[in-house]
Amino acid sequence: MYMYAAYFLGFLILVIIVLKIYRTRQQHAAATNIVFAKYTHGTLPKNKQKQVHEKAIQIVKEIEPKLRGFANEVERYGWYAKAMESLNIPSAVPENPVWSKVKNPYYVIKPGSLLIRGVTNFIAKEYGINISVSEAKNYTGSKVKRMGEKSEEA
C-alpha cells in the first residue's frame, strides 16, 4: 500500500516538474517575442509601424473581443510580435529572424518578469542592442478597454 503511495507521489512530482518546464518555455518564448518586437518595431518606417499596430488590434479583437488595446508594453509588444509574424516581417535582431509561437500574450507573461530582463541583457551583451521594456502595469503610452470600462482605443 505504501509503495503505491510512493509511486503516485513520485509520478505527481514528475508531472509538476514537466508542467513547470513547459510553462517556463512558453514564458521565455513570450519574453523573447516582446523584446525582439520592441526592437524590430523601432527599426520599421512609420507606415509599417502603423500597419503593425492596426494588425495587432485586429488580432486582439479576433481572439479577445472584449479587449481593445494594451495596458502595458508587455501586452503591446507581445501582440506586435504576432502582428509582425502575420505580416511576414522578420525580427530585426541579428541571427534571430523567426518569431516564437505564443497563442495569447495577455496570459503568458507579466510586466517585470525576470525572463524579459534576461532577454534584454542577452541581446545587449551579444549584439550591442540596448532596449528596455517598461515594467509598469499601466503606462501612459496606451489606453485599454476591458469588460465595460470606458477608455479610448489604443
N, CA, C and O atoms as a GROMACS GRO file, in nm:
protein
  616
    1MET      N    1   0.082  -0.120   0.000
    1MET     CA    2   0.000   0.000   0.000
    1MET      C    3   0.086   0.127   0.000
    1MET      O    4   0.063   0.219  -0.077
    2TYR      N    5   0.186   0.128   0.089
    2TYR     CA    6   0.273   0.245   0.098
    2TYR      C    7   0.358   0.261  -0.028
    2TYR      O    8   0.393   0.372  -0.068
    3MET      N    9   0.389   0.147  -0.091
    3MET     CA   10   0.469   0.152  -0.212
    3MET      C   11   0.390   0.221  -0.325
    3MET      O   12   0.448   0.300  -0.400
    4TYR      N   13   0.260   0.193  -0.336
    4TYR     CA   14   0.178   0.259  -0.438
    4TYR      C   15   0.167   0.409  -0.411
    4TYR      O   16   0.168   0.489  -0.504
    5ALA      N   17   0.157   0.446  -0.286
    5ALA     CA   18   0.152   0.588  -0.250
    5ALA      C   19   0.282   0.656  -0.288
    5ALA      O   20   0.280   0.769  -0.336
    6ALA      N   21   0.394   0.589  -0.269
    6ALA     CA   22   0.524   0.646  -0.306
    6ALA      C   23   0.534   0.661  -0.458
    6ALA      O   24   0.583   0.763  -0.507
    7TYR      N   25   0.488   0.560  -0.532
    7TYR     CA   26   0.488   0.570  -0.678
    7TYR      C   27   0.398   0.685  -0.726
    7TYR      O   28   0.434   0.762  -0.814
    8PHE      N   29   0.281   0.694  -0.666
    8PHE     CA   30   0.189   0.801  -0.704
    8PHE      C   31   0.249   0.938  -0.674
    8PHE      O   32   0.239   1.029  -0.756
    9LEU      N   33   0.311   0.952  -0.557
    9LEU     CA   34   0.373   1.079  -0.520
    9LEU      C   35   0.487   1.112  -0.617
    9LEU      O   36   0.501   1.227  -0.659
   10GLY      N   37   0.568   1.012  -0.652
   10GLY     CA   38   0.676   1.033  -0.749
   10GLY      C   39   0.622   1.076  -0.884
   10GLY      O   40   0.675   1.167  -0.948
   11PHE      N   41   0.515   1.009  -0.928
   11PHE     CA   42   0.452   1.045  -1.056
   11PHE      C   43   0.398   1.187  -1.052
   11PHE      O   44   0.416   1.263  -1.147
   12LEU      N   45   0.332   1.224  -0.943
   12LEU     CA   46   0.276   1.358  -0.927
   12LEU      C   47   0.386   1.465  -0.931
   12LEU      O   48   0.370   1.569  -0.994
   13ILE      N   49   0.496   1.439  -0.864
   13ILE     CA   50   0.609   1.533  -0.865
   13ILE      C   51   0.665   1.546  -1.006
   13ILE      O   52   0.698   1.656  -1.049
   14LEU      N   53   0.676   1.436  -1.078
   14LEU     CA   54   0.726   1.439  -1.215
   14LEU      C   55   0.634   1.522  -1.305
   14LEU      O   56   0.682   1.602  -1.386
   15VAL      N   57   0.504   1.504  -1.292
   15VAL     CA   58   0.408   1.582  -1.372
   15VAL      C   59   0.422   1.731  -1.341
   15VAL      O   60   0.420   1.813  -1.432
   16ILE      N   61   0.435   1.765  -1.215
   16ILE     CA   62   0.450   1.906  -1.177
   16ILE      C   63   0.577   1.965  -1.238
   16ILE      O   64   0.576   2.077  -1.288
   17ILE      N   65   0.686   1.890  -1.234
   17ILE     CA   66   0.812   1.938  -1.292
   17ILE      C   67   0.799   1.958  -1.442
   17ILE      O   68   0.844   2.060  -1.495
   18VAL      N   69   0.738   1.863  -1.511
   18VAL     CA   70   0.719   1.875  -1.656
   18VAL      C   71   0.633   1.995  -1.690
   18VAL      O   72   0.664   2.070  -1.783
   19LEU      N   73   0.524   2.016  -1.616
   19LEU     CA   74   0.438   2.132  -1.640
   19LEU      C   75   0.512   2.263  -1.614
   19LEU      O   76   0.492   2.359  -1.688
   20LYS      N   77   0.595   2.267  -1.513
   20LYS     CA   78   0.673   2.387  -1.482
   20LYS      C   79   0.772   2.418  -1.594
   20LYS      O   80   0.788   2.533  -1.633
   21ILE      N   81   0.837   2.315  -1.646
   21ILE     CA   82   0.931   2.334  -1.757
   21ILE      C   83   0.857   2.386  -1.880
   21ILE      O   84   0.903   2.479  -1.946
   22TYR      N   85   0.742   2.326  -1.911
   22TYR     CA   86   0.662   2.370  -2.026
   22TYR      C   87   0.621   2.516  -2.010
   22TYR      O   88   0.634   2.595  -2.104
   23ARG      N   89   0.572   2.553  -1.892
   23ARG     CA   90   0.528   2.691  -1.867
   23ARG      C   91   0.644   2.789  -1.879
   23ARG      O   92   0.629   2.898  -1.935
   24THR      N   93   0.760   2.752  -1.828
   24THR     CA   94   0.878   2.839  -1.836
   24THR      C   95   0.922   2.856  -1.981
   24THR      O   96   0.963   2.966  -2.020
   25ARG      N   97   0.913   2.751  -2.061
   25ARG     CA   98   0.949   2.763  -2.203
   25ARG      C   99   0.854   2.857  -2.276
   25ARG      O  100   0.896   2.936  -2.360
   26GLN      N  101   0.725   2.849  -2.243
   26GLN     CA  102   0.628   2.942  -2.304
   26GLN      C  103   0.658   3.086  -2.262
   26GLN      O  104   0.654   3.176  -2.345
   27GLN      N  105   0.689   3.106  -2.136
   27GLN     CA  106   0.719   3.240  -2.087
   27GLN      C  107   0.846   3.294  -2.152
   27GLN      O  108   0.852   3.412  -2.186
   28HIS      N  109   0.946   3.208  -2.171
   28HIS     CA  110   1.069   3.252  -2.236
   28HIS      C  111   1.042   3.290  -2.382
   28HIS      O  112   1.096   3.390  -2.431
   29ALA      N  113   0.960   3.213  -2.450
   29ALA     CA  114   0.924   3.245  -2.589
   29ALA      C  115   0.852   3.380  -2.594
   29ALA      O  116   0.879   3.461  -2.683
   30ALA      N  117   0.762   3.403  -2.501
   30ALA     CA  118   0.689   3.531  -2.496
   30ALA      C  119   0.784   3.646  -2.466
   30ALA      O  120   0.775   3.752  -2.527
   31ALA      N  121   0.876   3.626  -2.372
   31ALA     CA  122   0.972   3.731  -2.336
   31ALA      C  123   1.060   3.766  -2.456
   31ALA      O  124   1.085   3.883  -2.482
   32THR      N  125   1.104   3.664  -2.528
   32THR     CA  126   1.186   3.686  -2.647
   32THR      C  127   1.107   3.765  -2.752
   32THR      O  128   1.158   3.862  -2.808
   33ASN      N  129   0.984   3.724  -2.777
   33ASN     CA  130   0.899   3.797  -2.873
   33ASN      C  131   0.883   3.943  -2.834
   33ASN      O  132   0.895   4.031  -2.919
   34ILE      N  133   0.857   3.969  -2.707
   34ILE     CA  134   0.832   4.106  -2.661
   34ILE      C  135   0.954   4.194  -2.685
   34ILE      O  136   0.943   4.303  -2.741
   35VAL      N  137   1.070   4.148  -2.642
   35VAL     CA  138   1.192   4.228  -2.658
   35VAL      C  139   1.227   4.244  -2.805
   35VAL      O  140   1.259   4.354  -2.850
   36PHE      N  141   1.222   4.135  -2.881
   36PHE     CA  142   1.253   4.142  -3.024
   36PHE      C  143   1.153   4.231  -3.098
   36PHE      O  144   1.191   4.305  -3.188
   37ALA      N  145   1.026   4.224  -3.058
   37ALA     CA  146   0.924   4.307  -3.124
   37ALA      C  147   0.946   4.455  -3.095
   37ALA      O  148   0.930   4.538  -3.185
   38LYS      N  149   0.982   4.489  -2.973
   38LYS     CA  150   1.006   4.630  -2.942
   38LYS      C  151   1.122   4.682  -3.026
   38LYS      O  152   1.115   4.791  -3.082
   39TYR      N  153   1.229   4.604  -3.034
   39TYR     CA  154   1.343   4.646  -3.114
   39TYR      C  155   1.307   4.654  -3.263
   39TYR      O  156   1.336   4.754  -3.329
   40THR      N  157   1.243   4.550  -3.314
   40THR     CA  158   1.208   4.544  -3.456
   40THR      C  159   1.111   4.657  -3.492
   40THR      O  160   1.129   4.723  -3.594
   41HIS      N  161   1.010   4.678  -3.410
   41HIS     CA  162   0.911   4.784  -3.436
   41HIS      C  163   0.980   4.920  -3.446
   41HIS      O  164   0.944   5.004  -3.529
   42GLY      N  165   1.078   4.942  -3.360
   42GLY     CA  166   1.152   5.069  -3.362
   42GLY      C  167   1.236   5.090  -3.487
   42GLY      O  168   1.271   5.203  -3.520
   43THR      N  169   1.270   4.982  -3.556
   43THR     CA  170   1.350   4.993  -3.678
   43THR      C  171   1.265   5.011  -3.804
   43THR      O  172   1.317   5.042  -3.911
   44LEU      N  173   1.134   4.991  -3.790
   44LEU     CA  174   1.045   5.000  -3.907
   44LEU      C  175   1.013   5.145  -3.942
   44LEU      O  176   1.012   5.231  -3.854
   45PRO      N  177   0.986   5.173  -4.070
   45PRO     CA  178   0.937   5.306  -4.107
   45PRO      C  179   0.798   5.329  -4.046
   45PRO      O  180   0.728   5.234  -4.014
   46LYS      N  181   0.760   5.455  -4.032
   46LYS     CA  182   0.634   5.491  -3.966
   46LYS      C  183   0.512   5.422  -4.028
   46LYS      O  184   0.423   5.377  -3.955
   47ASN      N  185   0.507   5.412  -4.161
   47ASN     CA  186   0.391   5.348  -4.224
   47ASN      C  187   0.382   5.199  -4.188
   47ASN      O  188   0.272   5.146  -4.172
   48LYS      N  189   0.497   5.131  -4.176
   48LYS     CA  190   0.497   4.990  -4.136
   48LYS      C  191   0.460   4.977  -3.988
   48LYS      O  192   0.392   4.882  -3.949
   49GLN      N  193   0.505   5.073  -3.905
   49GLN     CA  194   0.470   5.071  -3.763
   49GLN      C  195   0.318   5.081  -3.747
   49GLN      O  196   0.259   5.011  -3.665
   50LYS      N  197   0.257   5.168  -3.825
   50LYS     CA  198   0.112   5.185  -3.819
   50LYS      C  199   0.043   5.056  -3.865
   50LYS      O  200  -0.056   5.014  -3.806
   51GLN      N  201   0.094   4.996  -3.971
   51GLN     CA  202   0.038   4.871  -4.023
   51GLN      C  203   0.046   4.760  -3.917
   51GLN      O  204  -0.048   4.683  -3.899
   52VAL      N  205   0.158   4.752  -3.847
   52VAL     CA  206   0.176   4.652  -3.741
   52VAL      C  207   0.076   4.678  -3.628
   52VAL      O  208   0.014   4.584  -3.578
   53HIS      N  209   0.060   4.804  -3.589
   53HIS     CA  210  -0.034   4.838  -3.482
   53HIS      C  211  -0.177   4.799  -3.520
   53HIS      O  212  -0.249   4.738  -3.441
   54GLU      N  213  -0.217   4.834  -3.640
   54GLU     CA  214  -0.353   4.802  -3.685
   54GLU      C  215  -0.375   4.651  -3.692
   54GLU      O  216  -0.482   4.602  -3.657
   55LYS      N  217  -0.275   4.577  -3.738
   55LYS     CA  218  -0.286   4.431  -3.745
   55LYS      C  219  -0.294   4.372  -3.605
   55LYS      O  220  -0.370   4.278  -3.582
   56ALA      N  221  -0.217   4.426  -3.512
   56ALA     CA  222  -0.221   4.378  -3.373
   56ALA      C  223  -0.359   4.398  -3.312
   56ALA      O  224  -0.412   4.309  -3.246
   57ILE      N  225  -0.418   4.516  -3.335
   57ILE     CA  226  -0.554   4.544  -3.284
   57ILE      C  227  -0.654   4.446  -3.346
   57ILE      O  228  -0.742   4.395  -3.277
   58GLN      N  229  -0.638   4.419  -3.475
   58GLN     CA  230  -0.728   4.324  -3.543
   58GLN      C  231  -0.716   4.185  -3.481
   58GLN      O  232  -0.817   4.119  -3.457
   59ILE      N  233  -0.594   4.140  -3.454
   59ILE     CA  234  -0.573   4.008  -3.394
   59ILE      C  235  -0.632   4.003  -3.254
   59ILE      O  236  -0.695   3.904  -3.216
   60VAL      N  237  -0.612   4.110  -3.177
   60VAL     CA  238  -0.667   4.116  -3.041
   60VAL      C  239  -0.819   4.103  -3.046
   60VAL      O  240  -0.878   4.028  -2.968
   61LYS      N  241  -0.882   4.176  -3.137
   61LYS     CA  242  -1.028   4.173  -3.147
   61LYS      C  243  -1.079   4.034  -3.187
   61LYS      O  244  -1.186   3.992  -3.144
   62GLU      N  245  -1.001   3.962  -3.268
   62GLU     CA  246  -1.040   3.827  -3.309
   62GLU      C  247  -1.029   3.728  -3.194
   62GLU      O  248  -1.114   3.640  -3.179
   63ILE      N  249  -0.925   3.742  -3.112
   63ILE     CA  250  -0.900   3.646  -3.004
   63ILE      C  251  -0.976   3.682  -2.877
   63ILE      O  252  -1.033   3.595  -2.811
   64GLU      N  253  -0.978   3.810  -2.843
   64GLU     CA  254  -1.043   3.858  -2.720
   64GLU      C  255  -1.134   3.975  -2.756
   64GLU      O  256  -1.093   4.091  -2.743
   65PRO      N  257  -1.256   3.948  -2.800
   65PRO     CA  258  -1.345   4.055  -2.849
   65PRO      C  259  -1.372   4.169  -2.750
   65PRO      O  260  -1.401   4.281  -2.791
   66LYS      N  261  -1.363   4.142  -2.619
   66LYS     CA  262  -1.392   4.246  -2.520
   66LYS      C  263  -1.273   4.340  -2.498
   66LYS      O  264  -1.289   4.446  -2.438
   67LEU      N  265  -1.156   4.301  -2.545
   67LEU     CA  266  -1.037   4.384  -2.527
   67LEU      C  267  -1.012   4.468  -2.651
   67LEU      O  268  -1.031   4.423  -2.764
   68ARG      N  269  -0.970   4.590  -2.629
   68ARG     CA  270  -0.950   4.681  -2.741
   68ARG      C  271  -0.814   4.749  -2.741
   68ARG      O  272  -0.793   4.843  -2.818
   69GLY      N  273  -0.723   4.705  -2.659
   69GLY     CA  274  -0.594   4.772  -2.658
   69GLY      C  275  -0.495   4.703  -2.567
   69GLY      O  276  -0.509   4.584  -2.537
   70PHE      N  277  -0.396   4.778  -2.523
   70PHE     CA  278  -0.286   4.722  -2.447
   70PHE      C  279  -0.268   4.802  -2.318
   70PHE      O  280  -0.262   4.925  -2.322
   71ALA      N  281  -0.259   4.734  -2.207
   71ALA     CA  282  -0.246   4.800  -2.078
   71ALA      C  283  -0.101   4.832  -2.045
   71ALA      O  284  -0.074   4.912  -1.956
   72ASN      N  285  -0.006   4.770  -2.114
   72ASN     CA  286   0.135   4.792  -2.085
   72ASN      C  287   0.219   4.749  -2.204
   72ASN      O  288   0.168   4.693  -2.302
   73GLU      N  289   0.349   4.775  -2.195
   73GLU     CA  290   0.438   4.741  -2.307
   73GLU      C  291   0.449   4.591  -2.328
   73GLU      O  292   0.469   4.546  -2.441
   74VAL      N  293   0.438   4.515  -2.225
   74VAL     CA  294   0.446   4.369  -2.239
   74VAL      C  295   0.333   4.321  -2.329
   74VAL      O  296   0.354   4.241  -2.420
   75GLU      N  297   0.212   4.368  -2.302
   75GLU     CA  298   0.099   4.331  -2.388
   75GLU      C  299   0.118   4.386  -2.529
   75GLU      O  300   0.102   4.314  -2.627
   76ARG      N  301   0.151   4.514  -2.537
   76ARG     CA  302   0.164   4.579  -2.669
   76ARG      C  303   0.261   4.502  -2.758
   76ARG      O  304   0.226   4.464  -2.870
   77TYR      N  305   0.382   4.479  -2.710
   77TYR     CA  306   0.482   4.417  -2.796
   77TYR      C  307   0.462   4.266  -2.811
   77TYR      O  308   0.511   4.208  -2.907
   78GLY      N  309   0.393   4.204  -2.719
   78GLY     CA  310   0.355   4.064  -2.738
   78GLY      C  311   0.262   4.050  -2.859
   78GLY      O  312   0.279   3.960  -2.941
   79TRP      N  313   0.164   4.141  -2.867
   79TRP     CA  314   0.071   4.139  -2.982
   79TRP      C  315   0.138   4.191  -3.108
   79TRP      O  316   0.106   4.144  -3.218
   80TYR      N  317   0.230   4.287  -3.094
   80TYR     CA  318   0.302   4.334  -3.212
   80TYR      C  319   0.383   4.219  -3.273
   80TYR      O  320   0.394   4.210  -3.396
   81ALA      N  321   0.440   4.132  -3.190
   81ALA     CA  322   0.515   4.017  -3.242
   81ALA      C  323   0.424   3.928  -3.326
   81ALA      O  324   0.462   3.885  -3.434
   82LYS      N  325   0.304   3.901  -3.275
   82LYS     CA  326   0.207   3.821  -3.352
   82LYS      C  327   0.171   3.892  -3.483
   82LYS      O  328   0.160   3.828  -3.587
   83ALA      N  329   0.154   4.024  -3.477
   83ALA     CA  330   0.120   4.100  -3.597
   83ALA      C  331   0.233   4.096  -3.699
   83ALA      O  332   0.208   4.076  -3.818
   84MET      N  333   0.357   4.114  -3.653
   84MET     CA  334   0.471   4.113  -3.746
   84MET      C  335   0.488   3.974  -3.807
   84MET      O  336   0.522   3.962  -3.925
   85GLU      N  337   0.465   3.870  -3.727
   85GLU     CA  338   0.471   3.735  -3.783
   85GLU      C  339   0.364   3.719  -3.891
   85GLU      O  340   0.391   3.662  -3.997
   86SER      N  341   0.245   3.767  -3.864
   86SER     CA  342   0.134   3.758  -3.959
   86SER      C  343   0.162   3.837  -4.087
   86SER      O  344   0.120   3.798  -4.196
   87LEU      N  345   0.234   3.948  -4.073
   87LEU     CA  346   0.266   4.034  -4.187
   87LEU      C  347   0.398   3.993  -4.254
   87LEU      O  348   0.447   4.061  -4.345
   88ASN      N  349   0.456   3.882  -4.209
   88ASN     CA  350   0.584   3.832  -4.262
   88ASN      C  351   0.698   3.933  -4.247
   88ASN      O  352   0.782   3.946  -4.335
   89ILE      N  353   0.698   4.003  -4.135
   89ILE     CA  354   0.809   4.095  -4.103
   89ILE      C  355   0.900   4.019  -4.007
   89ILE      O  356   0.859   3.989  -3.895
   90PRO      N  357   1.024   3.988  -4.049
   90PRO     CA  358   1.113   3.913  -3.961
   90PRO      C  359   1.166   4.000  -3.847
   90PRO      O  360   1.166   4.123  -3.856
   91SER      N  361   1.211   3.935  -3.742
   91SER     CA  362   1.274   4.006  -3.632
   91SER      C  363   1.401   4.074  -3.683
   91SER      O  364   1.473   4.018  -3.766
   92ALA      N  365   1.428   4.194  -3.636
   92ALA     CA  366   1.547   4.268  -3.677
   92ALA      C  367   1.669   4.233  -3.591
   92ALA      O  368   1.779   4.282  -3.617
   93VAL      N  369   1.650   4.149  -3.490
   93VAL     CA  370   1.762   4.107  -3.406
   93VAL      C  371   1.849   4.012  -3.487
   93VAL      O  372   1.798   3.914  -3.542
   94PRO      N  373   1.979   4.039  -3.495
   94PRO     CA  374   2.067   3.954  -3.577
   94PRO      C  375   2.058   3.807  -3.536
   94PRO      O  376   2.047   3.775  -3.418
   95GLU      N  377   2.063   3.719  -3.636
   95GLU     CA  378   2.062   3.574  -3.617
   95GLU      C  379   1.933   3.521  -3.553
   95GLU      O  380   1.929   3.406  -3.510
   96ASN      N  381   1.829   3.603  -3.545
   96ASN     CA  382   1.702   3.562  -3.483
   96ASN      C  383   1.584   3.615  -3.563
   96ASN      O  384   1.506   3.695  -3.512
   97PRO      N  385   1.568   3.570  -3.688
   97PRO     CA  386   1.463   3.628  -3.772
   97PRO      C  387   1.322   3.575  -3.747
   97PRO      O  388   1.226   3.630  -3.800
   98VAL      N  389   1.308   3.469  -3.667
   98VAL     CA  390   1.180   3.400  -3.652
   98VAL      C  391   1.113   3.438  -3.521
   98VAL      O  392   1.179   3.459  -3.419
   99TRP      N  393   0.980   3.447  -3.525
   99TRP     CA  394   0.900   3.474  -3.404
   99TRP      C  395   0.859   3.343  -3.340
   99TRP      O  396   0.828   3.246  -3.409
  100SER      N  397   0.859   3.340  -3.208
  100SER     CA  398   0.814   3.222  -3.134
  100SER      C  399   0.662   3.215  -3.137
  100SER      O  400   0.594   3.317  -3.144
  101LYS      N  401   0.609   3.094  -3.131
  101LYS     CA  402   0.464   3.074  -3.129
  101LYS      C  403   0.411   3.096  -2.988
  101LYS      O  404   0.444   3.020  -2.896
  102VAL      N  405   0.329   3.199  -2.971
  102VAL     CA  406   0.264   3.228  -2.843
  102VAL      C  407   0.118   3.253  -2.875
  102VAL      O  408   0.086   3.344  -2.952
  103LYS      N  409   0.028   3.172  -2.818
  103LYS     CA  410  -0.115   3.183  -2.852
  103LYS      C  411  -0.176   3.315  -2.810
  103LYS      O  412  -0.236   3.384  -2.891
  104ASN      N  413  -0.161   3.350  -2.684
  104ASN     CA  414  -0.227   3.470  -2.632
  104ASN      C  415  -0.135   3.544  -2.536
  104ASN      O  416  -0.125   3.507  -2.419
  105PRO      N  417  -0.068   3.649  -2.584
  105PRO     CA  418   0.027   3.722  -2.500
  105PRO      C  419  -0.032   3.782  -2.372
  105PRO      O  420   0.043   3.813  -2.280
  106TYR      N  421  -0.164   3.801  -2.365
  106TYR     CA  422  -0.224   3.856  -2.244
  106TYR      C  423  -0.200   3.767  -2.122
  106TYR      O  424  -0.190   3.817  -2.010
  107TYR      N  425  -0.189   3.637  -2.144
  107TYR     CA  426  -0.186   3.544  -2.031
  107TYR      C  427  -0.053   3.477  -2.004
  107TYR      O  428  -0.039   3.409  -1.902
  108VAL      N  429   0.045   3.494  -2.090
  108VAL     CA  430   0.167   3.416  -2.077
  108VAL      C  431   0.270   3.478  -1.982
  108VAL      O  432   0.331   3.406  -1.902
  109ILE      N  433   0.290   3.608  -1.990
  109ILE     CA  434   0.397   3.670  -1.912
  109ILE      C  435   0.350   3.807  -1.861
  109ILE      O  436   0.270   3.874  -1.926
  110LYS      N  437   0.401   3.847  -1.747
  110LYS     CA  438   0.360   3.972  -1.684
  110LYS      C  439   0.472   4.075  -1.687
  110LYS      O  440   0.589   4.039  -1.697
  111PRO      N  441   0.436   4.204  -1.679
  111PRO     CA  442   0.539   4.309  -1.672
  111PRO      C  443   0.632   4.284  -1.553
  111PRO      O  444   0.589   4.239  -1.447
  112GLY      N  445   0.759   4.313  -1.572
  112GLY     CA  446   0.857   4.296  -1.466
  112GLY      C  447   0.915   4.156  -1.457
  112GLY      O  448   0.991   4.127  -1.364
  113SER      N  449   0.880   4.068  -1.550
  113SER     CA  450   0.931   3.932  -1.547
  113SER      C  451   1.083   3.930  -1.559
  113SER      O  452   1.142   4.005  -1.637
  114LEU      N  453   1.145   3.845  -1.480
  114LEU     CA  454   1.290   3.829  -1.487
  114LEU      C  455   1.333   3.775  -1.624
  114LEU      O  456   1.445   3.802  -1.669
  115LEU      N  457   1.246   3.700  -1.690
  115LEU     CA  458   1.279   3.648  -1.823
  115LEU      C  459   1.293   3.761  -1.924
  115LEU      O  460   1.380   3.756  -2.011
  116ILE      N  461   1.209   3.864  -1.914
  116ILE     CA  462   1.221   3.979  -2.005
  116ILE      C  463   1.354   4.049  -1.982
  116ILE      O  464   1.424   4.082  -2.077
  117ARG      N  465   1.388   4.070  -1.856
  117ARG     CA  466   1.517   4.133  -1.825
  117ARG      C  467   1.632   4.047  -1.874
  117ARG      O  468   1.733   4.100  -1.922
  118GLY      N  469   1.618   3.916  -1.862
  118GLY     CA  470   1.724   3.826  -1.910
  118GLY      C  471   1.745   3.837  -2.061
  118GLY      O  472   1.858   3.837  -2.108
  119VAL      N  473   1.636   3.846  -2.135
  119VAL     CA  474   1.646   3.859  -2.281
  119VAL      C  475   1.708   3.994  -2.318
  119VAL      O  476   1.793   4.001  -2.406
  120THR      N  477   1.666   4.102  -2.250
  120THR     CA  478   1.725   4.233  -2.280
  120THR      C  479   1.873   4.234  -2.248
  120THR      O  480   1.952   4.292  -2.324
  121ASN      N  481   1.913   4.172  -2.138
  121ASN     CA  482   2.056   4.164  -2.103
  121ASN      C  483   2.132   4.082  -2.206
  121ASN      O  484   2.245   4.117  -2.243
  122PHE      N  485   2.072   3.973  -2.252
  122PHE     CA  486   2.138   3.887  -2.351
  122PHE      C  487   2.162   3.962  -2.482
  122PHE      O  488   2.274   3.960  -2.534
  123ILE      N  489   2.060   4.029  -2.535
  123ILE     CA  490   2.081   4.096  -2.665
  123ILE      C  491   2.173   4.218  -2.650
  123ILE      O  492   2.238   4.258  -2.747
  124ALA      N  493   2.179   4.278  -2.532
  124ALA     CA  494   2.273   4.387  -2.509
  124ALA      C  495   2.416   4.332  -2.512
  124ALA      O  496   2.505   4.392  -2.573
  125LYS      N  497   2.436   4.219  -2.448
  125LYS     CA  498   2.570   4.158  -2.441
  125LYS      C  499   2.612   4.101  -2.576
  125LYS      O  500   2.724   4.124  -2.621
  126GLU      N  501   2.522   4.026  -2.640
  126GLU     CA  502   2.556   3.956  -2.764
  126GLU      C  503   2.558   4.045  -2.889
  126GLU      O  504   2.642   4.025  -2.977
  127TYR      N  505   2.467   4.142  -2.896
  127TYR     CA  506   2.451   4.219  -3.020
  127TYR      C  507   2.466   4.369  -3.000
  127TYR      O  508   2.458   4.445  -3.097
  128GLY      N  509   2.489   4.413  -2.878
  128GLY     CA  510   2.503   4.557  -2.852
  128GLY      C  511   2.372   4.633  -2.868
  128GLY      O  512   2.373   4.754  -2.892
  129ILE      N  513   2.260   4.564  -2.855
  129ILE     CA  514   2.129   4.627  -2.868
  129ILE      C  515   2.078   4.657  -2.727
  129ILE      O  516   2.044   4.566  -2.652
  130ASN      N  517   2.073   4.784  -2.693
  130ASN     CA  518   2.025   4.824  -2.561
  130ASN      C  519   1.880   4.868  -2.572
  130ASN      O  520   1.849   4.970  -2.632
  131ILE      N  521   1.793   4.788  -2.513
  131ILE     CA  522   1.650   4.816  -2.518
  131ILE      C  523   1.591   4.778  -2.384
  131ILE      O  524   1.638   4.685  -2.318
  132SER      N  525   1.488   4.849  -2.344
  132SER     CA  526   1.422   4.812  -2.218
  132SER      C  527   1.272   4.809  -2.242
  132SER      O  528   1.219   4.882  -2.327
  133VAL      N  529   1.205   4.724  -2.167
  133VAL     CA  530   1.061   4.711  -2.173
  133VAL      C  531   1.006   4.761  -2.040
  133VAL      O  532   1.048   4.715  -1.934
  134SER      N  533   0.914   4.854  -2.047
  134SER     CA  534   0.857   4.912  -1.926
  134SER      C  535   0.799   4.804  -1.836
  134SER      O  536   0.731   4.712  -1.883
  135GLU      N  537   0.826   4.816  -1.707
  135GLU     CA  538   0.772   4.720  -1.610
  135GLU      C  539   0.642   4.770  -1.549
  135GLU      O  540   0.582   4.704  -1.465
  136ALA      N  541   0.598   4.889  -1.592
  136ALA     CA  542   0.475   4.946  -1.539
  136ALA      C  543   0.356   4.862  -1.582
  136ALA      O  544   0.352   4.812  -1.695
  137LYS      N  545   0.260   4.845  -1.493
  137LYS     CA  546   0.140   4.769  -1.527
  137LYS      C  547   0.049   4.850  -1.618
  137LYS      O  548  -0.015   4.793  -1.707
  138ASN      N  549   0.041   4.978  -1.598
  138ASN     CA  550  -0.035   5.066  -1.686
  138ASN      C  551   0.054   5.187  -1.715
  138ASN      O  552   0.090   5.260  -1.623
  139TYR      N  553   0.089   5.206  -1.840
  139TYR     CA  554   0.173   5.320  -1.873
  139TYR      C  555   0.096   5.414  -1.962
  139TYR      O  556  -0.006   5.377  -2.020
  140THR      N  557   0.143   5.538  -1.972
  140THR     CA  558   0.066   5.642  -2.040
  140THR      C  559   0.067   5.629  -2.191
  140THR      O  560  -0.007   5.700  -2.259
  141GLY      N  561   0.147   5.539  -2.246
  141GLY     CA  562   0.153   5.523  -2.390
  141GLY      C  563   0.038   5.444  -2.448
  141GLY      O  564   0.037   5.418  -2.568
  142SER      N  565  -0.057   5.406  -2.368
  142SER     CA  566  -0.165   5.321  -2.416
  142SER      C  567  -0.291   5.339  -2.334
  142SER      O  568  -0.286   5.367  -2.214
  143LYS      N  569  -0.403   5.322  -2.399
  143LYS     CA  570  -0.532   5.318  -2.331
  143LYS      C  571  -0.591   5.180  -2.358
  143LYS      O  572  -0.573   5.124  -2.466
  144VAL      N  573  -0.659   5.126  -2.262
  144VAL     CA  574  -0.715   4.992  -2.279
  144VAL      C  575  -0.861   4.992  -2.234
  144VAL      O  576  -0.898   5.062  -2.140
  145LYS      N  577  -0.941   4.914  -2.300
  145LYS     CA  578  -1.081   4.899  -2.263
  145LYS      C  579  -1.104   4.753  -2.230
  145LYS      O  580  -1.088   4.666  -2.316
  146ARG      N  581  -1.142   4.726  -2.108
  146ARG     CA  582  -1.164   4.589  -2.064
  146ARG      C  583  -1.302   4.576  -2.002
  146ARG      O  584  -1.338   4.654  -1.914
  147MET      N  585  -1.377   4.481  -2.048
  147MET     CA  586  -1.506   4.444  -1.993
  147MET      C  587  -1.584   4.557  -1.927
  147MET      O  588  -1.594   4.561  -1.804
  148GLY      N  589  -1.637   4.647  -2.005
  148GLY     CA  590  -1.726   4.750  -1.953
  148GLY      C  591  -1.659   4.879  -1.910
  148GLY      O  592  -1.729   4.976  -1.882
  149GLU      N  593  -1.526   4.883  -1.903
  149GLU     CA  594  -1.459   5.008  -1.866
  149GLU      C  595  -1.468   5.106  -1.982
  149GLU      O  596  -1.474   5.065  -2.098
  150LYS      N  597  -1.470   5.235  -1.952
  150LYS     CA  598  -1.469   5.336  -2.056
  150LYS      C  599  -1.329   5.386  -2.074
  150LYS      O  600  -1.265   5.431  -1.979
  151SER      N  601  -1.280   5.379  -2.197
  151SER     CA  602  -1.144   5.422  -2.228
  151SER      C  603  -1.132   5.437  -2.379
  151SER      O  604  -1.218   5.391  -2.454
  152GLU      N  605  -1.024   5.502  -2.422
  152GLU     CA  606  -1.001   5.518  -2.565
  152GLU      C  607  -0.933   5.393  -2.620
  152GLU      O  608  -0.868   5.320  -2.545
  153GLU      N  609  -0.948   5.370  -2.749
  153GLU     CA  610  -0.882   5.257  -2.813
  153GLU      C  611  -0.735   5.291  -2.832
  153GLU      O  612  -0.700   5.405  -2.862
  154ALA      N  613  -0.649   5.190  -2.815
  154ALA     CA  614  -0.504   5.209  -2.829
  154ALA      C  615  -0.469   5.236  -2.973
  154ALA      O  616  -0.352   5.254  -3.006
   0.00000   0.00000   0.00000
